[in-house]
Amino acid sequence: MNKPDLEQKKPPAPAGTGKTYDPELLYVECRFCGRPILWAPGRTTHLLVQSDINPLTLDEHCLILSEGCRECMPESEGFHMSIVRLAKAPLAAMLMLRSPAGHA
């Protein structure tokens, strides 16, 4: 099977902004156990293209949450994903919400 040419499917950068965010830098985490999920380079872009999500609408405040992972649900074959945009919060509020597990 041929791999899709993901570079050609990425939309052009908005004129005059000079700012783009590489979707491959999105953090991916299991919503249930909080473990980070690592996958092959290009997988995030491929999923975004398949889902008709414009990568230009994403930034460093976005992350992908998986509804499970191979560690906490080894019997599952696939997992649903959601893109979440974290709200900006004052530093004091963020420190109060800190959990020892490190969930996003």
A tleap script that builds the chain and sets N, CA, C and O, in Angstrom:
source leaprc.protein.ff14SB
mol = sequence {
  NMET ASN LYS PRO ASP LEU GLU GLN LYS LYS
  PRO PRO ALA PRO ALA GLY THR GLY LYS THR
  TYR ASP PRO GLU LEU LEU TYR VAL GLU CYS
  ARG PHE CYS GLY ARG PRO ILE LEU TRP ALA
  PRO GLY ARG THR THR HIE LEU LEU VAL GLN
  SER ASP ILE ASN PRO LEU THR LEU ASP GLU
  HIE CYS LEU ILE LEU SER GLU GLY CYS ARG
  GLU CYS MET PRO GLU SER GLU GLY PHE HIE
  MET SER ILE VAL ARG LEU ALA LYS ALA PRO
  LEU ALA ALA MET LEU MET LEU ARG SER PRO
  ALA GLY HIE CALA
}
set mol.1.N position { 0.835 -1.170 0.000 }
set mol.1.CA position { 0.000 0.000 0.000 }
set mol.1.C position { 0.887 1.243 0.000 }
set mol.1.O position { 1.849 1.320 0.764 }
set mol.2.N position { 0.568 2.210 -0.848 }
set mol.2.CA position { 1.330 3.447 -0.909 }
set mol.2.C position { 0.910 4.387 0.203 }
set mol.2.O position { -0.275 4.508 0.517 }
set mol.3.N position { 1.883 5.046 0.792 }
set mol.3.CA position { 1.579 6.039 1.811 }
set mol.3.C position { 1.097 7.311 1.121 }
set mol.3.O position { 1.639 7.690 0.082 }
set mol.4.N position { 0.079 7.984 1.687 }
set mol.4.CA position { -0.370 9.228 1.082 }
set mol.4.C position { 0.683 10.312 1.243 }
set mol.4.O position { 1.415 10.340 2.233 }
set mol.5.N position { 0.753 11.202 0.262 }
set mol.5.CA position { 1.684 12.310 0.329 }
set mol.5.C position { 1.067 13.384 1.213 }
set mol.5.O position { 0.311 14.230 0.736 }
set mol.6.N position { 1.392 13.349 2.499 }
set mol.6.CA position { 0.759 14.231 3.479 }
set mol.6.C position { 1.144 15.688 3.280 }
set mol.6.O position { 0.354 16.580 3.589 }
set mol.7.N position { 2.337 15.942 2.774 }
set mol.7.CA position { 2.760 17.322 2.559 }
set mol.7.C position { 1.864 18.018 1.549 }
set mol.7.O position { 1.601 19.212 1.686 }
set mol.8.N position { 1.387 17.299 0.536 }
set mol.8.CA position { 0.530 17.909 -0.469 }
set mol.8.C position { -0.873 18.157 0.071 }
set mol.8.O position { -1.573 19.027 -0.446 }
set mol.9.N position { -1.309 17.425 1.092 }
set mol.9.CA position { -2.656 17.569 1.613 }
set mol.9.C position { -2.758 18.651 2.674 }
set mol.9.O position { -3.867 19.049 3.032 }
set mol.10.N position { -1.628 19.143 3.192 }
set mol.10.CA position { -1.670 20.201 4.190 }
set mol.10.C position { -2.114 21.496 3.511 }
set mol.10.O position { -1.634 21.811 2.422 }
set mol.11.N position { -3.016 22.245 4.131 }
set mol.11.CA position { -3.445 23.500 3.538 }
set mol.11.C position { -2.324 24.529 3.610 }
set mol.11.O position { -1.454 24.435 4.475 }
set mol.12.N position { -2.335 25.511 2.710 }
set mol.12.CA position { -1.295 26.541 2.748 }
set mol.12.C position { -1.434 27.414 3.982 }
set mol.12.O position { -2.516 27.523 4.560 }
set mol.13.N position { -0.344 28.027 4.377 }
set mol.13.CA position { -0.369 28.928 5.528 }
set mol.13.C position { -1.207 30.154 5.207 }
set mol.13.O position { -1.212 30.607 4.062 }
set mol.14.N position { -1.914 30.703 6.183 }
set mol.14.CA position { -2.699 31.902 5.936 }
set mol.14.C position { -1.800 33.056 5.515 }
set mol.14.O position { -0.725 33.250 6.081 }
set mol.15.N position { -2.235 33.811 4.533 }
set mol.15.CA position { -1.440 34.912 3.999 }
set mol.15.C position { -1.195 35.961 5.079 }
set mol.15.O position { -2.116 36.381 5.779 }
set mol.16.N position { 0.044 36.368 5.197 }
set mol.16.CA position { 0.390 37.458 6.086 }
set mol.16.C position { 0.599 37.073 7.538 }
set mol.16.O position { 1.047 37.913 8.318 }
set mol.17.N position { 0.299 35.843 7.941 }
set mol.17.CA position { 0.454 35.491 9.359 }
set mol.17.C position { 1.895 35.107 9.675 }
set mol.17.O position { 2.412 35.443 10.740 }
set mol.18.N position { 2.539 34.405 8.752 }
set mol.18.CA position { 3.903 33.962 8.994 }
set mol.18.C position { 4.003 32.944 10.120 }
set mol.18.O position { 5.106 32.608 10.551 }
set mol.19.N position { 2.860 32.447 10.607 }
set mol.19.CA position { 2.861 31.524 11.741 }
set mol.19.C position { 2.084 30.263 11.374 }
set mol.19.O position { 0.919 30.331 10.981 }
set mol.20.N position { 2.734 29.130 11.506 }
set mol.20.CA position { 2.050 27.858 11.338 }
set mol.20.C position { 2.464 26.960 12.495 }
set mol.20.O position { 3.526 27.142 13.090 }
set mol.21.N position { 1.627 26.007 12.801 }
set mol.21.CA position { 1.918 25.069 13.881 }
set mol.21.C position { 1.943 23.673 13.287 }
set mol.21.O position { 0.990 23.261 12.626 }
set mol.22.N position { 3.016 22.949 13.514 }
set mol.22.CA position { 3.160 21.595 12.992 }
set mol.22.C position { 2.249 20.662 13.789 }
set mol.22.O position { 2.468 20.478 14.986 }
set mol.23.N position { 1.222 20.065 13.150 }
set mol.23.CA position { 0.313 19.190 13.889 }
set mol.23.C position { 1.007 17.972 14.489 }
set mol.23.O position { 0.472 17.356 15.410 }
set mol.24.N position { 2.169 17.617 13.993 }
set mol.24.CA position { 2.898 16.479 14.547 }
set mol.24.C position { 3.412 16.768 15.962 }
set mol.24.O position { 3.843 15.853 16.664 }
set mol.25.N position { 3.367 18.030 16.379 }
set mol.25.CA position { 3.816 18.402 17.720 }
set mol.25.C position { 2.701 18.312 18.762 }
set mol.25.O position { 2.935 18.565 19.944 }
set mol.26.N position { 1.488 17.953 18.327 }
set mol.26.CA position { 0.385 17.815 19.276 }
set mol.26.C position { 0.685 16.694 20.272 }
set mol.26.O position { 1.149 15.618 19.894 }
set mol.27.N position { 0.416 16.962 21.529 }
set mol.27.CA position { 0.588 15.967 22.586 }
set mol.27.C position { -0.609 15.022 22.549 }
set mol.27.O position { -1.748 15.462 22.394 }
set mol.28.N position { -0.349 13.727 22.689 }
set mol.28.CA position { -1.412 12.715 22.682 }
set mol.28.C position { -1.361 11.973 24.008 }
set mol.28.O position { -0.303 11.497 24.419 }
set mol.29.N position { -2.518 11.874 24.684 }
set mol.29.CA position { -2.581 11.261 26.004 }
set mol.29.C position { -3.813 10.381 26.126 }
set mol.29.O position { -4.852 10.676 25.536 }
set mol.30.N position { -3.700 9.301 26.889 }
set mol.30.CA position { -4.849 8.456 27.206 }
set mol.30.C position { -5.700 9.174 28.240 }
set mol.30.O position { -5.198 9.597 29.281 }
set mol.31.N position { -6.984 9.308 27.954 }
set mol.31.CA position { -7.893 10.006 28.859 }
set mol.31.C position { -8.106 9.236 30.160 }
set mol.31.O position { -8.427 9.834 31.186 }
set mol.32.N position { -7.932 7.921 30.128 }
set mol.32.CA position { -8.211 7.107 31.310 }
set mol.32.C position { -7.013 6.959 32.245 }
set mol.32.O position { -7.148 7.149 33.454 }
set mol.33.N position { -5.854 6.626 31.708 }
set mol.33.CA position { -4.707 6.385 32.589 }
set mol.33.C position { -3.691 7.530 32.577 }
set mol.33.O position { -2.790 7.555 33.416 }
set mol.34.N position { -3.818 8.465 31.652 }
set mol.34.CA position { -2.933 9.617 31.617 }
set mol.34.C position { -1.584 9.386 30.955 }
set mol.34.O position { -0.751 10.291 30.919 }
set mol.35.N position { -1.356 8.185 30.430 }
set mol.35.CA position { -0.070 7.921 29.786 }
set mol.35.C position { 0.026 8.672 28.453 }
set mol.35.O position { -0.964 8.796 27.732 }
set mol.36.N position { 1.224 9.170 28.134 }
set mol.36.CA position { 1.410 9.741 26.800 }
set mol.36.C position { 1.389 8.629 25.768 }
set mol.36.O position { 1.809 7.505 26.042 }
set mol.37.N position { 0.899 8.950 24.587 }
set mol.37.CA position { 0.836 7.962 23.512 }
set mol.37.C position { 1.765 8.429 22.405 }
set mol.37.O position { 1.668 9.558 21.925 }
set mol.38.N position { 2.669 7.538 22.010 }
set mol.38.CA position { 3.608 7.838 20.927 }
set mol.38.C position { 3.241 7.000 19.725 }
set mol.38.O position { 2.963 5.807 19.844 }
set mol.39.N position { 3.242 7.639 18.555 }
set mol.39.CA position { 3.002 6.879 17.334 }
set mol.39.C position { 3.913 7.357 16.231 }
set mol.39.O position { 4.664 8.315 16.414 }
set mol.40.N position { 3.857 6.715 15.112 }
set mol.40.CA position { 4.777 6.976 14.007 }
set mol.40.C position { 4.645 8.409 13.497 }
set mol.40.O position { 3.553 8.977 13.510 }
set mol.41.N position { 5.760 8.994 13.046 }
set mol.41.CA position { 5.699 10.327 12.444 }
set mol.41.C position { 4.717 10.338 11.269 }
set mol.41.O position { 4.674 9.401 10.471 }
set mol.42.N position { 3.940 11.400 11.180 }
set mol.42.CA position { 2.964 11.537 10.107 }
set mol.42.C position { 1.571 11.045 10.476 }
set mol.42.O position { 0.605 11.345 9.774 }
set mol.43.N position { 1.455 10.303 11.554 }
set mol.43.CA position { 0.157 9.736 11.939 }
set mol.43.C position { -0.854 10.821 12.324 }
set mol.43.O position { -2.023 10.729 11.950 }
set mol.44.N position { -0.423 11.837 13.059 }
set mol.44.CA position { -1.333 12.909 13.451 }
set mol.44.C position { -1.868 13.626 12.222 }
set mol.44.O position { -3.073 13.847 12.107 }
set mol.45.N position { -0.991 13.987 11.313 }
set mol.45.CA position { -1.415 14.673 10.091 }
set mol.45.C position { -2.368 13.799 9.293 }
set mol.45.O position { -3.364 14.291 8.762 }
set mol.46.N position { -2.076 12.519 9.205 }
set mol.46.CA position { -2.932 11.582 8.476 }
set mol.46.C position { -4.335 11.545 9.100 }
set mol.46.O position { -5.331 11.592 8.378 }
set mol.47.N position { -4.420 11.464 10.424 }
set mol.47.CA position { -5.720 11.432 11.104 }
set mol.47.C position { -6.486 12.736 10.891 }
set mol.47.O position { -7.699 12.717 10.687 }
set mol.48.N position { -5.778 13.873 10.939 }
set mol.48.CA position { -6.436 15.162 10.724 }
set mol.48.C position { -7.000 15.264 9.307 }
set mol.48.O position { -8.120 15.737 9.113 }
set mol.49.N position { -6.233 14.827 8.335 }
set mol.49.CA position { -6.680 14.868 6.932 }
set mol.49.C position { -7.899 13.971 6.748 }
set mol.49.O position { -8.863 14.367 6.093 }
set mol.50.N position { -7.868 12.763 7.319 }
set mol.50.CA position { -9.004 11.848 7.224 }
set mol.50.C position { -10.246 12.399 7.903 }
set mol.50.O position { -11.366 12.101 7.487 }
set mol.51.N position { -10.057 13.199 8.947 }
set mol.51.CA position { -11.178 13.746 9.709 }
set mol.51.C position { -11.642 15.104 9.191 }
set mol.51.O position { -12.540 15.715 9.771 }
set mol.52.N position { -11.040 15.578 8.109 }
set mol.52.CA position { -11.353 16.897 7.548 }
set mol.52.C position { -11.154 18.022 8.561 }
set mol.52.O position { -11.931 18.976 8.595 }
set mol.53.N position { -10.121 17.910 9.380 }
set mol.53.CA position { -9.777 18.967 10.335 }
set mol.53.C position { -8.615 19.757 9.742 }
set mol.53.O position { -7.582 19.190 9.385 }
set mol.54.N position { -8.794 21.058 9.643 }
set mol.54.CA position { -7.762 21.919 9.093 }
set mol.54.C position { -6.658 22.101 10.134 }
set mol.54.O position { -6.912 22.672 11.194 }
set mol.55.N position { -5.438 21.632 9.859 }
set mol.55.CA position { -4.343 21.778 10.827 }
set mol.55.C position { -4.047 23.228 11.187 }
set mol.55.O position { -3.460 23.493 12.236 }
set mol.56.N position { -4.442 24.171 10.335 }
set mol.56.CA position { -4.187 25.579 10.622 }
set mol.56.C position { -5.065 26.118 11.742 }
set mol.56.O position { -4.821 27.214 12.247 }
set mol.57.N position { -6.083 25.359 12.135 }
set mol.57.CA position { -6.941 25.786 13.242 }
set mol.57.C position { -6.386 25.326 14.586 }
set mol.57.O position { -6.943 25.662 15.631 }
set mol.58.N position { -5.300 24.566 14.571 }
set mol.58.CA position { -4.708 24.025 15.794 }
set mol.58.C position { -3.505 24.856 16.208 }
set mol.58.O position { -2.864 25.497 15.376 }
set mol.59.N position { -3.204 24.840 17.505 }
set mol.59.CA position { -2.024 25.543 18.007 }
set mol.59.C position { -1.476 24.796 19.223 }
set mol.59.O position { -1.875 23.669 19.514 }
set mol.60.N position { -0.561 25.448 19.917 }
set mol.60.CA position { 0.103 24.797 21.059 }
set mol.60.C position { -0.824 24.571 22.240 }
set mol.60.O position { -0.422 23.922 23.206 }
set mol.61.N position { -2.046 25.079 22.200 }
set mol.61.CA position { -3.009 24.860 23.288 }
set mol.61.C position { -3.875 23.622 23.047 }
set mol.61.O position { -4.742 23.301 23.860 }
set mol.62.N position { -3.644 22.933 21.934 }
set mol.62.CA position { -4.449 21.764 21.575 }
set mol.62.C position { -3.711 20.473 21.933 }
set mol.62.O position { -2.482 20.417 21.919 }
set mol.63.N position { -4.484 19.448 22.251 }
set mol.63.CA position { -3.927 18.118 22.464 }
set mol.63.C position { -4.945 17.084 22.006 }
set mol.63.O position { -6.125 17.390 21.834 }
set mol.64.N position { -4.479 15.875 21.815 }
set mol.64.CA position { -5.348 14.771 21.417 }
set mol.64.C position { -5.530 13.857 22.621 }
set mol.64.O position { -4.558 13.431 23.244 }
set mol.65.N position { -6.792 13.562 22.942 }
set mol.65.CA position { -7.101 12.617 24.016 }
set mol.65.C position { -7.629 11.336 23.392 }
set mol.65.O position { -8.529 11.362 22.553 }
set mol.66.N position { -7.059 10.223 23.811 }
set mol.66.CA position { -7.488 8.912 23.341 }
set mol.66.C position { -8.426 8.294 24.372 }
set mol.66.O position { -8.213 8.433 25.576 }
set mol.67.N position { -9.443 7.627 23.903 }
set mol.67.CA position { -10.389 6.934 24.795 }
set mol.67.C position { -9.830 5.554 25.125 }
set mol.67.O position { -10.434 4.533 24.799 }
set mol.68.N position { -8.678 5.537 25.772 }
set mol.68.CA position { -8.003 4.300 26.127 }
set mol.68.C position { -6.663 4.189 25.415 }
set mol.68.O position { -6.350 4.973 24.519 }
set mol.69.N position { -5.877 3.197 25.832 }
set mol.69.CA position { -4.584 2.935 25.188 }
set mol.69.C position { -4.255 1.450 25.350 }
set mol.69.O position { -4.972 0.722 26.036 }
set mol.70.N position { -3.191 1.016 24.731 }
set mol.70.CA position { -2.801 -0.398 24.798 }
set mol.70.C position { -2.370 -0.809 26.205 }
set mol.70.O position { -2.401 -1.993 26.539 }
set mol.71.N position { -1.972 0.151 27.028 }
set mol.71.CA position { -1.560 -0.170 28.393 }
set mol.71.C position { -2.747 -0.438 29.304 }
set mol.71.O position { -2.729 -1.397 30.075 }
set mol.72.N position { -3.793 0.409 29.226 }
set mol.72.CA position { -4.915 0.233 30.153 }
set mol.72.C position { -6.055 -0.584 29.544 }
set mol.72.O position { -6.940 -1.034 30.272 }
set mol.73.N position { -6.051 -0.782 28.227 }
set mol.73.CA position { -7.071 -1.592 27.556 }
set mol.73.C position { -6.409 -2.450 26.473 }
set mol.73.O position { -6.644 -2.236 25.284 }
set mol.74.N position { -5.579 -3.424 26.884 }
set mol.74.CA position { -4.818 -4.214 25.912 }
set mol.74.C position { -5.686 -5.048 24.968 }
set mol.74.O position { -5.231 -5.430 23.890 }
set mol.75.N position { -6.938 -5.333 25.364 }
set mol.75.CA position { -7.801 -6.166 24.525 }
set mol.75.C position { -8.445 -5.379 23.378 }
set mol.75.O position { -8.975 -5.977 22.442 }
set mol.76.N position { -8.402 -4.051 23.442 }
set mol.76.CA position { -9.046 -3.224 22.412 }
set mol.76.C position { -8.186 -3.121 21.157 }
set mol.76.O position { -6.957 -3.127 21.226 }
set mol.77.N position { -8.854 -3.028 20.015 }
set mol.77.CA position { -8.167 -2.931 18.725 }
set mol.77.C position { -7.925 -1.487 18.304 }
set mol.77.O position { -6.895 -1.185 17.702 }
set mol.78.N position { -8.854 -0.596 18.610 }
set mol.78.CA position { -8.725 0.805 18.208 }
set mol.78.C position { -9.383 1.706 19.238 }
set mol.78.O position { -10.166 1.254 20.073 }
set mol.79.N position { -9.053 2.976 19.163 }
set mol.79.CA position { -9.545 3.914 20.157 }
set mol.79.C position { -10.045 5.183 19.478 }
set mol.79.O position { -9.464 5.645 18.495 }
set mol.80.N position { -11.117 5.736 20.007 }
set mol.80.CA position { -11.615 7.015 19.517 }
set mol.80.C position { -10.712 8.117 20.038 }
set mol.80.O position { -10.187 8.034 21.149 }
set mol.81.N position { -10.535 9.152 19.224 }
set mol.81.CA position { -9.695 10.283 19.591 }
set mol.81.C position { -10.518 11.560 19.583 }
set mol.81.O position { -11.473 11.689 18.817 }
set mol.82.N position { -10.144 12.495 20.432 }
set mol.82.CA position { -10.763 13.815 20.469 }
set mol.82.C position { -9.657 14.865 20.512 }
set mol.82.O position { -8.627 14.670 21.159 }
set mol.83.N position { -9.879 15.970 19.822 }
set mol.83.CA position { -8.958 17.098 19.918 }
set mol.83.C position { -9.541 18.065 20.934 }
set mol.83.O position { -10.716 18.423 20.865 }
set mol.84.N position { -8.707 18.483 21.879 }
set mol.84.CA position { -9.134 19.349 22.962 }
set mol.84.C position { -8.274 20.610 22.936 }
set mol.84.O position { -7.059 20.542 22.754 }
set mol.85.N position { -8.919 21.756 23.120 }
set mol.85.CA position { -8.178 23.012 23.250 }
set mol.85.C position { -8.227 23.415 24.718 }
set mol.85.O position { -9.302 23.629 25.278 }
set mol.86.N position { -7.051 23.516 25.336 }
set mol.86.CA position { -6.978 23.889 26.733 }
set mol.86.C position { -7.219 25.389 26.882 }
set mol.86.O position { -6.674 26.193 26.126 }
set mol.87.N position { -8.032 25.749 27.854 }
set mol.87.CA position { -8.320 27.156 28.109 }
set mol.87.C position { -7.138 27.795 28.820 }
set mol.87.O position { -6.426 27.142 29.583 }
set mol.88.N position { -6.943 29.057 28.564 }
set mol.88.CA position { -5.904 29.789 29.288 }
set mol.88.C position { -6.426 30.076 30.688 }
set mol.88.O position { -7.531 30.591 30.858 }
set mol.89.N position { -5.629 29.742 31.676 }
set mol.89.CA position { -6.034 29.952 33.064 }
set mol.89.C position { -4.906 30.657 33.799 }
set mol.89.O position { -3.742 30.509 33.426 }
set mol.90.N position { -5.228 31.413 34.828 }
set mol.90.CA position { -4.180 32.063 35.622 }
set mol.90.C position { -3.270 31.007 36.262 }
set mol.90.O position { -3.714 29.903 36.578 }
set mol.91.N position { -2.021 31.353 36.443 }
set mol.91.CA position { -1.042 30.431 37.012 }
set mol.91.C position { -1.490 29.891 38.366 }
set mol.91.O position { -1.318 28.701 38.632 }
set mol.92.N position { -2.054 30.721 39.219 }
set mol.92.CA position { -2.494 30.274 40.544 }
set mol.92.C position { -3.542 29.167 40.431 }
set mol.92.O position { -3.511 28.198 41.190 }
set mol.93.N position { -4.471 29.316 39.480 }
set mol.93.CA position { -5.507 28.299 39.288 }
set mol.93.C position { -4.893 27.002 38.779 }
set mol.93.O position { -5.308 25.919 39.191 }
set mol.94.N position { -3.918 27.100 37.895 }
set mol.94.CA position { -3.267 25.901 37.361 }
set mol.94.C position { -2.518 25.158 38.464 }
set mol.94.O position { -2.522 23.928 38.491 }
set mol.95.N position { -1.878 25.887 39.370 }
set mol.95.CA position { -1.144 25.243 40.455 }
set mol.95.C position { -2.084 24.534 41.416 }
set mol.95.O position { -1.732 23.492 41.969 }
set mol.96.N position { -3.271 25.082 41.621 }
set mol.96.CA position { -4.252 24.434 42.504 }
set mol.96.C position { -4.810 23.169 41.895 }
set mol.96.O position { -5.214 22.264 42.624 }
set mol.97.N position { -4.845 23.081 40.563 }
set mol.97.CA position { -5.410 21.919 39.881 }
set mol.97.C position { -4.384 20.818 39.655 }
set mol.97.O position { -4.733 19.743 39.166 }
set mol.98.N position { -3.135 21.065 39.999 }
set mol.98.CA position { -2.082 20.086 39.769 }
set mol.98.C position { -2.411 18.763 40.421 }
set mol.98.O position { -2.833 18.709 41.576 }
set mol.99.N position { -2.209 17.682 39.658 }
set mol.99.CA position { -2.420 16.353 40.230 }
set mol.99.C position { -1.118 15.570 40.152 }
set mol.99.O position { -0.337 15.781 39.223 }
set mol.100.N position { -0.865 14.689 41.083 }
set mol.100.CA position { 0.388 13.928 41.068 }
set mol.100.C position { 0.505 13.016 39.859 }
set mol.100.O position { 1.619 12.643 39.491 }
set mol.101.N position { -0.615 12.638 39.221 }
set mol.101.CA position { -0.559 11.745 38.067 }
set mol.101.C position { -0.115 12.478 36.809 }
set mol.101.O position { 0.342 11.835 35.864 }
set mol.102.N position { -0.235 13.808 36.763 }
set mol.102.CA position { 0.221 14.568 35.615 }
set mol.102.C position { -0.715 14.556 34.441 }
set mol.102.O position { -0.270 14.736 33.308 }
set mol.103.N position { -2.002 14.350 34.665 }
set mol.103.CA position { -2.963 14.363 33.570 }
set mol.103.C position { -3.118 15.776 33.026 }
set mol.103.O position { -3.063 16.751 33.774 }
set mol.104.N position { -3.310 15.873 31.735 }
set mol.104.CA position { -3.498 17.183 31.102 }
set mol.104.C position { -4.892 17.686 31.388 }
set mol.104.O position { -5.258 18.775 30.947 }
savepdb mol mol.pdb
quit
